[in-house]
Structures are given as C-alpha cells and as structure tokens.
C-alpha cells in the first residue's frame, strides 16, 4: 500500500513539474525568412508577440557569412555597434533562452547587414506575474484627460509642450490619461524615476503600452513618468511628467449638496425684499 501511494505521489509530482516547465515557447526568428538582412522585417515580426521569461529565440542563418550578436544597450543596437557584445552566437542554428525581463537586443556583427535591417529587439515580461493585492477601497471615477489634447501623443513642435500641458492641470488619484498615437511610430513607456525621465532611459520600464489608444489610470499619488522608446522622439520632447494628488479623506457636505445650495440661494435672492428709493 505504501509503495502504491509513493508511486502515485511521484507520478502526480512529475505531471505538475512537466506542466510548469512546458509553458515556455520557442520562437523561430523571422519565421520562414530566418535571420537575414531585410529592413523592417524583425520589428514587424516581434511587435505582436508577447515574450516571457523562459521563452527561447531560435536563429537560423548561414553561419559562414553571418552571426547573432547580443548587445547590451539601445545605442549599440541603433548604431550596429558590436565592439562590446554581451554574447556572440555563430553556429547557424542558435537557440537563445530569455532569462531576464526587459529589453533584449540582437544584431549581426556584419555591419552592412545590420544597417540593412538584420537586427532585433524584444521586450520580455515575467513568466508568472504576481497579481496585485486587492485594493483597500474602490477608487472613484475621475476625469479623463486626452494627453496633448488635439496634438495627441507625438513629437511636439516645442520640446516643453507636454510639460506645459501637464502644469496647467490638476491630477488626482482615479483620473485617467488617454494616449492616442500612431502605433507604427510610437509607444508609451511608464518609468520609475526623474533620472530615467531626463535621460530618456528605456531599459527598465514599469509598463509598456503600444496599442495606439491606451487608457492609463492614475492609482497612486506622486509623480508619474511617461516616455516613448522610439529613438530620438523622447529627446525631442515626447515625454510627460504628471503630479498626482491624493484623494481628500472627507468630502465637505457643501460640495455634496451643491445643487440644493444653489436652489436655496436662488430662492433667497429672488424673494427677499428690496429697499425702495
């Protein structure tokens, strides 16, 4: 009996472990096109996929004329700089496992090939996101602010446009920011710090939005930072900093009875006796 129980337990354990370990996916980079130089191919290929920690990228190519060079920064990726690679693969059939969340950059060390479009950037999220704790209270419905108003979310003519737009408004917990933009050109990154905001650092975003019509609710008081990951656009002023104020602990009764107060005032003003001259 003990032996049977032990075997059953081991079988269940193996099934559970297999279920945990088999959720990772393997993506063949470029699908049937493989890893080769072609402008825009890998941006289009990657943008509609969700990569998670534990997933793998499979690069297939001619190892005699090409390789896969992993670089550390967006600048190295942008300028096809392979002088200080994070890793180099050159077998012609390489499988690279994505072990960390964040942005991962891949180029060809063949400079002309890289400039012709043989480069890939993927954004990786945690494989099992930890659900947020239940809210202590239900947030009231706040105001909706369309970021940039008629200008929407795009590179402004004046670099301080979004700074001025934000300073003219008072944001409170529960308000919403509506970002409208061309998702082929831009995106919205939430970041943590003033330093990342000033330096347009996109390496460790809190969240990434790329739907073209994104609604972001302001759930915490404090300073919130938003930039774009597109090269040069943030530096040209496509970034937003908003100061979010906390909700007041109690709402004055006068505010709750404002319509009634107005009625009383109107009655008082309309029917009070006026002095005769």
C-alpha positions in Angstrom: 0.0 0.0 0.0 2.8 2.4 0.9 4.6 1.6 -2.4 1.4 2.3 -4.4 0.9 5.6 -2.6 4.5 6.6 -3.2 4.3 5.8 -6.9 1.1 7.8 -7.2 2.6 10.8 -5.5 5.7 10.6 -7.7 3.5 10.4 -10.8 1.5 13.5 -9.8 4.7 15.4 -9.0 6.2 14.6 -12.4 3.0 15.8 -14.1 3.0 19.0 -12.1 6.6 19.7 -12.9 6.1 19.0 -16.6 3.2 21.4 -16.6 5.4 24.1 -15.1 8.3 23.5 -17.4 6.5 23.1 -20.7 4.8 26.5 -20.7 7.9 28.2 -22.3 7.7 28.8 -26.1 10.4 28.7 -28.8 10.1 31.4 -31.5 11.8 31.0 -34.8 13.1 34.5 -35.5 11.7 35.8 -38.8 9.6 32.6 -39.2 10.2 31.2 -42.7 12.5 34.1 -43.6 15.0 33.2 -40.9 17.8 35.6 -39.7 18.9 37.8 -42.7 19.1 41.4 -43.7 15.8 42.9 -44.6 14.6 46.4 -43.5 11.7 46.4 -41.0 11.3 42.6 -41.0 12.1 41.9 -37.4 10.2 44.9 -36.0 7.0 43.7 -37.6 7.8 40.2 -36.6 8.3 41.0 -32.9 5.8 43.7 -32.2 2.7 41.5 -32.0 4.3 38.8 -29.8 4.5 38.6 -26.0 7.8 37.2 -24.9 8.1 35.8 -21.4 11.0 34.8 -19.2 11.9 31.2 -20.1 10.9 31.5 -23.8 13.6 31.0 -26.4 14.6 32.6 -29.7 15.8 30.3 -32.5 18.0 31.9 -35.1 18.6 30.1 -38.4 21.1 31.5 -40.9 24.2 30.9 -42.9 27.0 30.6 -40.3 29.7 31.3 -42.9 28.5 34.9 -43.6 26.5 35.8 -40.5 26.2 35.5 -36.7 24.0 36.6 -33.9 25.5 39.2 -31.6 23.7 40.2 -28.4 24.4 43.8 -27.3 23.6 45.5 -24.0 22.1 48.9 -24.9 19.7 50.6 -27.3 22.5 52.8 -28.6 24.6 49.8 -29.6 21.5 48.3 -31.3 20.7 51.6 -33.1 24.2 52.2 -34.4 25.0 48.5 -35.1 28.0 48.6 -32.6 29.3 45.1 -32.0 32.6 46.1 -30.3 31.5 45.1 -26.8 29.0 42.2 -27.2 27.1 40.6 -24.4 27.2 37.3 -26.2 28.0 36.0 -29.8 26.5 33.0 -31.5 27.7 31.7 -34.8 26.6 28.1 -35.3 23.9 28.9 -37.9 21.3 27.3 -35.7 21.3 29.1 -32.3 18.7 28.9 -29.5 18.9 31.8 -27.1 16.8 31.5 -23.9 15.4 34.7 -22.5 16.3 34.5 -18.8 15.5 38.1 -17.7 12.7 40.6 -18.1 13.3 43.8 -20.0 14.6 44.7 -23.4 17.0 42.3 -25.3 19.0 43.5 -28.3 20.4 41.3 -31.1 22.3 42.4 -34.2 24.6 41.0 -36.8 28.3 41.8 -36.4 28.4 42.2 -40.2 28.0 46.0 -40.1 26.4 46.3 -43.6 24.0 43.5 -42.8 22.9 45.1 -39.6 22.4 48.5 -41.2 20.3 46.8 -43.9 17.9 45.7 -41.2 19.4 42.5 -39.6 18.7 43.4 -36.0 16.0 42.5 -33.5 14.8 44.0 -30.2 12.3 42.1 -28.0 10.7 43.1 -24.7 10.4 40.3 -22.2 7.9 40.1 -19.3 7.9 37.9 -16.2 6.5 34.4 -16.9 4.2 34.4 -13.9 3.3 38.0 -13.0 2.4 38.4 -9.3 -1.2 39.6 -9.1 -1.5 42.9 -7.3 -3.0 42.9 -3.8 -6.8 43.7 -3.7 -7.4 47.4 -3.4 -8.3 48.7 0.1 -11.0 50.9 -1.4 -12.7 51.3 -4.7 -11.4 54.4 -6.5 -14.0 56.9 -7.6 -14.4 57.6 -11.3 -12.1 60.6 -12.0 -11.6 62.8 -15.0 -10.4 61.6 -18.4 -7.5 63.7 -19.9 -6.6 63.3 -23.5 -2.8 63.7 -23.5 -1.7 66.6 -25.6 -5.4 67.4 -26.5 -5.5 67.9 -30.3 -1.8 67.3 -30.6 -2.2 63.8 -29.1 0.9 61.8 -28.3 3.6 62.6 -30.9 6.8 64.6 -31.3 5.8 68.2 -30.5 7.0 71.3 -32.3 8.2 72.7 -28.9 10.2 70.4 -26.6 8.4 71.6 -23.5 4.9 71.2 -24.9 3.9 68.3 -22.7 5.4 69.9 -19.6 3.2 73.0 -20.2 0.2 70.8 -20.9 0.6 68.9 -17.6 1.4 72.0 -15.5 -2.0 73.6 -16.5 -3.9 70.7 -14.9 -4.5 69.2 -11.5 -4.5 65.4 -11.5 -6.0 63.3 -8.7 -6.0 59.6 -7.9 -8.6 57.9 -10.0 -8.1 60.2 -13.1 -7.3 58.6 -16.4 -4.8 59.5 -19.1 -5.8 58.8 -22.7 -2.9 58.3 -25.1 -3.7 58.5 -28.8 -0.9 57.9 -31.3 0.3 56.0 -34.4 1.4 52.6 -33.0 3.6 52.2 -36.1 5.6 55.2 -35.0 5.4 55.5 -31.2 4.5 53.8 -27.9 4.1 54.7 -24.2 6.5 53.6 -21.5 5.9 54.1 -17.8 9.2 54.6 -16.0 10.2 54.9 -12.3 12.5 57.9 -11.8 13.3 61.5 -12.7 16.7 60.4 -13.9 15.2 58.0 -16.4 12.8 60.7 -17.5 15.6 63.3 -18.1 17.9 60.8 -19.8 15.2 59.1 -21.8 16.3 55.7 -20.3 14.1 52.9 -21.7 15.9 49.9 -20.3 13.8 49.2 -17.2 10.2 50.3 -17.8 7.4 49.7 -15.3 5.0 49.0 -18.1 4.8 49.2 -21.9 1.8 50.3 -23.9 1.7 50.0 -27.7 -2.0 49.8 -28.7 -2.3 53.2 -30.2 -5.2 54.0 -27.9 -4.2 53.4 -24.3 -6.0 54.4 -21.2 -3.8 54.6 -18.1 -5.5 55.0 -14.7 -3.6 57.0 -12.1 -4.0 54.8 -9.0 -1.3 56.3 -6.7 -0.4 59.7 -5.5 3.0 61.1 -6.5 4.9 61.8 -9.7 4.3 59.6 -12.7 6.6 59.5 -15.7 5.9 58.6 -19.3 8.2 58.5 -22.3 8.5 56.8 -25.7 11.0 54.1 -26.6 11.5 55.3 -30.2 14.9 56.6 -30.8 15.2 60.4 -30.8 11.5 61.1 -30.1 11.9 61.3 -26.3 14.9 63.6 -26.7 12.7 65.8 -28.9 10.1 66.3 -26.2 7.8 63.3 -26.4 7.7 62.7 -22.7 5.3 63.5 -19.9 5.5 64.0 -16.2 2.3 64.4 -14.1 1.9 65.1 -10.4 -1.0 63.2 -8.9 -2.6 64.4 -5.8 -4.2 62.2 -3.2 -7.9 62.0 -2.6 -9.2 64.1 0.3 -10.2 61.9 3.3 -13.7 63.5 3.5 -15.9 65.4 1.1 -17.4 68.6 2.5 -21.2 68.4 2.9 -21.5 71.6 1.0 -19.9 70.0 -2.1 -22.4 67.1 -1.8 -25.4 69.5 -1.5 -24.2 72.0 -4.1 -27.3 71.8 -6.3 -29.6 72.2 -3.3 -27.5 75.1 -2.0 -27.8 76.8 -5.3 -31.6 76.4 -5.2 -31.7 77.9 -1.7 -29.5 80.8 -2.8 -31.7 81.5 -5.8 -34.9 81.4 -3.7 -33.3 83.8 -1.1 -32.1 86.2 -3.8 -35.4 86.1 -5.7 -37.8 86.6 -2.9 -36.0 88.8 -0.4 -37.5 92.3 -0.1 -35.6 95.1 -1.9 -35.3 98.5 -0.4 -37.4 101.3 -2.1 -35.7 104.5 -3.1 
